[in-house]
Amino acid sequence: MDLAAFRATLAAPEPPKDLGLALTALWLDGRGDWDGAHAAAQADEGGDGDWAHAYLHRKEGDAGNAAYWYRRAGQPVCRASLDDEWAAIAAVLLARRG
């Protein structure tokens, strides 16, 4: 699945079943469910979930907490727009899936 196909799934009532927690977090965020997205990211301890978690706290406006999660994810603090960051994270995670 590429980014365009992933975005298209946002029209569905449920996320695709095989996304994994980090992409599910982004999917939920894309649907406006920050709390659900946060729960999914928090459940995925490790680089991918930590990266989504960082983005979510940045979106929330909690720069200090976001910085912590970026460090855990091994990613620099993002300075791009939130929309651009969402797309960039999704594209990388989708590419890793093959």
C-alpha positions in Angstrom: 0.0 0.0 0.0 1.3 3.5 -0.9 0.5 6.8 0.8 -2.4 7.6 -1.6 -4.0 4.2 -1.0 -3.5 4.7 2.8 -5.2 8.1 2.6 -8.1 6.5 0.7 -8.7 4.0 3.5 -9.6 7.0 5.8 -13.0 7.0 4.2 -13.6 3.5 5.6 -15.3 3.0 9.0 -12.4 0.8 10.3 -8.7 0.8 9.6 -7.3 -2.0 7.4 -6.6 -5.0 9.7 -3.0 -5.5 8.9 -1.6 -2.0 9.5 0.1 -2.5 12.8 -0.2 -0.2 15.8 1.9 2.8 14.5 0.1 3.0 11.2 -3.2 2.5 13.0 -2.4 5.4 15.2 -1.8 7.6 12.2 -5.0 6.3 10.6 -7.0 7.1 13.7 -5.4 10.6 13.8 -6.3 11.0 10.2 -9.9 10.4 11.1 -9.7 12.9 14.0 -9.5 10.4 16.8 -6.5 11.8 18.7 -7.3 9.7 21.9 -7.6 6.5 19.9 -4.4 7.3 18.0 -2.5 8.0 21.2 -3.7 4.7 22.7 -2.5 2.8 19.6 0.9 4.6 19.6 1.4 4.1 23.3 0.6 0.3 22.9 3.4 0.0 20.2 6.6 0.4 22.3 9.5 0.7 20.0 10.7 3.0 17.2 7.6 3.1 15.0 5.1 3.6 17.8 7.4 6.1 19.5 7.7 8.1 16.3 3.9 8.2 15.9 3.7 9.1 19.6 6.1 12.0 19.2 4.0 13.4 16.3 0.8 13.1 18.3 2.3 15.0 21.3 3.6 17.7 18.9 0.2 18.0 17.4 -1.2 18.3 20.9 1.1 21.2 21.5 3.2 19.4 24.2 6.7 20.1 22.8 8.6 18.7 25.8 6.8 15.4 25.7 7.1 15.3 21.9 10.9 15.8 22.2 11.1 12.9 24.6 9.3 10.6 22.2 11.4 11.8 19.2 14.5 10.9 21.1 13.1 7.5 22.0 12.3 6.9 18.3 15.7 8.0 17.2 14.2 10.8 15.1 14.9 14.5 15.0 12.2 16.9 16.3 10.2 17.7 13.2 9.8 21.3 12.1 7.6 20.6 9.0 3.8 21.2 9.1 1.8 18.6 11.0 0.2 17.4 7.7 3.6 17.0 6.1 5.0 15.1 9.1 1.9 12.8 9.2 2.5 12.0 5.5 6.2 11.5 5.9 5.8 9.1 8.8 3.1 7.2 7.0 5.1 6.9 3.8 8.2 5.5 5.7 6.1 3.0 7.7 4.2 1.9 4.6 7.5 1.5 2.7 8.9 -0.7 5.5 6.0 -3.0 5.1 7.0 -3.6 1.5 
